[in-house]
Amino acid sequence: MEILMSVVIGILFAVAVYLMFSRNIIRVLIGTLLLSHSVHLILFTMAGLQRGAPPLLFLEAEAYADPLPQALILTAIVINFGITAFVSVLVYRTYQEHKTVDLYDLRGEKDE
């Protein structure tokens, strides 16, 4: 299962980097979203995809699932949501002011 997750993470990383090198600022935003999701999958995969009972102390179970990676991923998702909301507002305001989402136009560069 880790091999499959590694392939999926690699594909997500590649697509994210491709989108982040785009001229369109909305594609850059989507690329950062995909990059953050691939990082979440990396954290989840590196924790070891294990099966076990929830970490309840009063039960007599043979194996317990580690709650720390889940807590880290949940925290990362919340932080990612806040950053995405902030950058989305910045993109919207940039479009309102400049009437373009092309990064070259925003920098004042000419097409060659």
C-alpha positions as CSV (number, residue, x, y, z in Angstrom):
1,M,0.0,0.0,0.0
2,E,2.9,2.3,0.7
3,I,4.1,1.9,-2.9
4,L,0.8,3.0,-4.3
5,M,0.7,6.0,-2.0
6,S,4.2,6.9,-3.0
7,V,3.2,6.9,-6.7
8,V,0.1,9.0,-6.0
9,I,2.2,11.4,-3.9
10,G,4.7,11.7,-6.8
11,I,2.0,12.4,-9.3
12,L,0.4,15.0,-7.1
13,F,3.8,16.7,-6.5
14,A,4.5,16.7,-10.3
15,V,1.2,18.2,-11.1
16,A,1.5,20.8,-8.3
17,V,4.9,21.9,-9.5
18,Y,3.7,22.1,-13.1
19,L,0.8,24.3,-12.0
20,M,2.9,26.5,-9.8
21,F,5.2,27.4,-12.8
22,S,2.1,28.6,-14.7
23,R,1.5,32.3,-15.7
24,N,-2.1,32.2,-14.3
25,I,-2.3,33.1,-10.6
26,I,-5.4,30.8,-10.1
27,R,-3.3,27.9,-11.4
28,V,-0.6,28.8,-8.9
29,L,-3.2,28.7,-6.2
30,I,-4.5,25.3,-7.3
31,G,-0.9,24.1,-7.4
32,T,-0.2,25.1,-3.8
33,L,-3.4,23.3,-2.8
34,L,-2.3,20.1,-4.5
35,L,1.2,20.5,-3.0
36,S,-0.3,20.8,0.5
37,H,-2.5,17.7,-0.1
38,S,0.5,15.7,-1.2
39,V,2.4,16.8,1.9
40,H,-0.6,15.6,4.0
41,L,-0.4,12.2,2.2
42,I,3.4,12.1,2.9
43,L,2.8,12.6,6.6
44,F,0.1,9.9,6.6
45,T,2.2,7.4,4.6
46,M,5.4,8.0,6.7
47,A,3.5,7.3,9.8
48,G,3.0,3.8,8.6
49,L,-0.4,2.7,7.3
50,Q,-1.2,0.6,10.2
51,R,-4.5,-0.9,11.4
52,G,-5.4,-1.1,15.0
53,A,-7.9,-0.1,17.6
54,P,-8.4,3.5,18.6
55,P,-6.2,4.6,21.5
56,L,-8.6,4.0,24.3
57,L,-7.0,3.1,27.6
58,F,-9.8,1.2,29.2
59,L,-10.0,-1.4,26.4
60,E,-7.7,-4.5,26.2
61,A,-6.6,-4.4,22.6
62,E,-3.5,-5.9,21.0
63,A,-2.6,-3.0,18.7
64,Y,-3.4,0.7,18.9
65,A,-3.3,3.2,16.1
66,D,-1.0,6.1,16.6
67,P,-3.0,9.4,17.0
68,L,-0.1,11.8,16.6
69,P,0.1,11.7,12.7
70,Q,-3.6,12.2,12.5
71,A,-3.4,15.2,14.8
72,L,-0.5,16.6,12.7
73,I,-2.4,16.2,9.5
74,L,-5.6,17.7,11.0
75,T,-3.6,20.7,12.1
76,A,-2.0,21.0,8.7
77,I,-5.4,20.9,7.0
78,V,-6.7,23.7,9.2
79,I,-3.6,25.9,8.5
80,N,-3.9,25.1,4.8
81,F,-7.5,26.2,4.8
82,G,-6.7,29.5,6.4
83,I,-3.8,30.2,4.0
84,T,-6.0,29.2,1.0
85,A,-8.8,31.5,2.1
86,F,-6.3,34.4,2.6
87,V,-4.6,33.8,-0.8
88,S,-8.0,33.5,-2.5
89,V,-9.0,36.9,-1.2
90,L,-5.7,38.3,-2.4
91,V,-6.2,36.9,-5.9
92,Y,-9.8,38.3,-6.0
93,R,-8.6,41.7,-4.9
94,T,-5.7,41.6,-7.4
95,Y,-8.2,40.8,-10.2
96,Q,-10.5,43.6,-9.1
97,E,-7.7,46.2,-9.1
98,H,-5.7,45.1,-12.2
99,K,-8.4,43.2,-14.3
100,T,-5.9,40.4,-15.0
101,V,-4.7,37.2,-13.3
102,D,-1.6,36.8,-15.6
103,L,1.5,37.1,-13.6
104,Y,3.6,38.5,-16.4
105,D,1.0,41.3,-16.9
106,L,1.1,42.0,-13.2
107,R,4.8,42.4,-13.3
108,G,4.7,44.6,-16.3
109,E,6.6,42.2,-18.6
110,K,5.9,41.9,-22.3
111,D,5.2,38.7,-24.1
112,E,8.0,37.6,-26.4
